[in-house]
Amino acid sequence: MVVHANRRLGAPLDEHEIADAMQEALSSIWKRLATYQGLSSIETWAHSFCMHEIFNVLRYKKQRRAREA
């Protein structure tokens, strides 16, 4: 999901950032799995975690660039 979402966003993340986002998303999904109520497909529920982590990485990149400039 993270790789696909990254492509849809124009591939702003490199392979290391994608791996970090995937690991963080999986960790978040695992921690919150008990809260899944089945109101949507598990894929839809997990997708929100993936997107959240992608945007976290993008925010971090933007902040890092601003500090370097």
Rosetta constraint file for C-alpha pairs under 8 A:
AtomPair CA 1 CA 5 HARMONIC 6.03 0.50
AtomPair CA 1 CA 47 HARMONIC 6.64 0.50
AtomPair CA 1 CA 50 HARMONIC 6.78 0.50
AtomPair CA 2 CA 6 HARMONIC 6.00 0.50
AtomPair CA 2 CA 18 HARMONIC 6.85 0.50
AtomPair CA 2 CA 21 HARMONIC 7.26 0.50
AtomPair CA 2 CA 22 HARMONIC 6.22 0.50
AtomPair CA 2 CA 50 HARMONIC 5.69 0.50
AtomPair CA 2 CA 51 HARMONIC 7.18 0.50
AtomPair CA 2 CA 54 HARMONIC 7.24 0.50
AtomPair CA 3 CA 7 HARMONIC 6.34 0.50
AtomPair CA 3 CA 18 HARMONIC 6.79 0.50
AtomPair CA 4 CA 8 HARMONIC 6.32 0.50
AtomPair CA 5 CA 9 HARMONIC 6.23 0.50
AtomPair CA 5 CA 51 HARMONIC 7.25 0.50
AtomPair CA 6 CA 10 HARMONIC 6.49 0.50
AtomPair CA 6 CA 11 HARMONIC 4.87 0.50
AtomPair CA 6 CA 12 HARMONIC 6.64 0.50
AtomPair CA 6 CA 13 HARMONIC 6.64 0.50
AtomPair CA 6 CA 18 HARMONIC 7.85 0.50
AtomPair CA 6 CA 54 HARMONIC 7.53 0.50
AtomPair CA 7 CA 11 HARMONIC 4.60 0.50
AtomPair CA 7 CA 12 HARMONIC 7.99 0.50
AtomPair CA 12 CA 58 HARMONIC 7.77 0.50
AtomPair CA 13 CA 17 HARMONIC 5.58 0.50
AtomPair CA 13 CA 18 HARMONIC 6.00 0.50
AtomPair CA 13 CA 58 HARMONIC 7.63 0.50
AtomPair CA 14 CA 18 HARMONIC 6.16 0.50
AtomPair CA 15 CA 19 HARMONIC 6.17 0.50
AtomPair CA 16 CA 20 HARMONIC 6.25 0.50
AtomPair CA 17 CA 21 HARMONIC 6.11 0.50
AtomPair CA 17 CA 57 HARMONIC 7.04 0.50
AtomPair CA 18 CA 22 HARMONIC 6.04 0.50
AtomPair CA 18 CA 54 HARMONIC 7.74 0.50
AtomPair CA 19 CA 23 HARMONIC 6.15 0.50
AtomPair CA 20 CA 24 HARMONIC 6.18 0.50
AtomPair CA 21 CA 25 HARMONIC 5.97 0.50
AtomPair CA 21 CA 50 HARMONIC 7.24 0.50
AtomPair CA 21 CA 53 HARMONIC 5.31 0.50
AtomPair CA 21 CA 54 HARMONIC 5.85 0.50
AtomPair CA 21 CA 57 HARMONIC 6.88 0.50
AtomPair CA 22 CA 26 HARMONIC 6.05 0.50
AtomPair CA 22 CA 50 HARMONIC 6.98 0.50
AtomPair CA 22 CA 53 HARMONIC 7.68 0.50
AtomPair CA 23 CA 27 HARMONIC 6.14 0.50
AtomPair CA 24 CA 28 HARMONIC 6.14 0.50
AtomPair CA 24 CA 53 HARMONIC 6.70 0.50
AtomPair CA 25 CA 29 HARMONIC 6.04 0.50
AtomPair CA 25 CA 49 HARMONIC 5.52 0.50
AtomPair CA 25 CA 50 HARMONIC 5.24 0.50
AtomPair CA 25 CA 52 HARMONIC 7.93 0.50
AtomPair CA 25 CA 53 HARMONIC 5.96 0.50
AtomPair CA 26 CA 30 HARMONIC 6.03 0.50
AtomPair CA 27 CA 31 HARMONIC 6.20 0.50
AtomPair CA 28 CA 32 HARMONIC 6.15 0.50
AtomPair CA 28 CA 49 HARMONIC 7.01 0.50
AtomPair CA 29 CA 33 HARMONIC 5.71 0.50
AtomPair CA 29 CA 46 HARMONIC 6.51 0.50
AtomPair CA 29 CA 49 HARMONIC 6.75 0.50
AtomPair CA 32 CA 36 HARMONIC 7.15 0.50
AtomPair CA 36 CA 42 HARMONIC 7.82 0.50
AtomPair CA 36 CA 45 HARMONIC 7.70 0.50
AtomPair CA 38 CA 42 HARMONIC 7.10 0.50
AtomPair CA 40 CA 44 HARMONIC 6.38 0.50
AtomPair CA 40 CA 45 HARMONIC 6.58 0.50
AtomPair CA 41 CA 45 HARMONIC 6.39 0.50
AtomPair CA 42 CA 46 HARMONIC 6.00 0.50
AtomPair CA 43 CA 47 HARMONIC 5.95 0.50
AtomPair CA 44 CA 48 HARMONIC 6.85 0.50
AtomPair CA 45 CA 49 HARMONIC 7.36 0.50
AtomPair CA 46 CA 50 HARMONIC 6.50 0.50
AtomPair CA 47 CA 51 HARMONIC 6.20 0.50
AtomPair CA 48 CA 52 HARMONIC 6.09 0.50
AtomPair CA 49 CA 53 HARMONIC 6.31 0.50
AtomPair CA 50 CA 54 HARMONIC 6.28 0.50
AtomPair CA 51 CA 55 HARMONIC 6.22 0.50
AtomPair CA 52 CA 56 HARMONIC 6.19 0.50
AtomPair CA 53 CA 57 HARMONIC 6.26 0.50
AtomPair CA 54 CA 58 HARMONIC 6.28 0.50
AtomPair CA 55 CA 59 HARMONIC 6.05 0.50
AtomPair CA 56 CA 60 HARMONIC 6.20 0.50
AtomPair CA 57 CA 61 HARMONIC 6.18 0.50
AtomPair CA 58 CA 62 HARMONIC 6.22 0.50
AtomPair CA 59 CA 63 HARMONIC 6.21 0.50
AtomPair CA 60 CA 64 HARMONIC 6.07 0.50
AtomPair CA 61 CA 65 HARMONIC 6.17 0.50
AtomPair CA 62 CA 66 HARMONIC 6.25 0.50
AtomPair CA 63 CA 67 HARMONIC 6.31 0.50
AtomPair CA 64 CA 68 HARMONIC 6.29 0.50
AtomPair CA 65 CA 69 HARMONIC 6.22 0.50
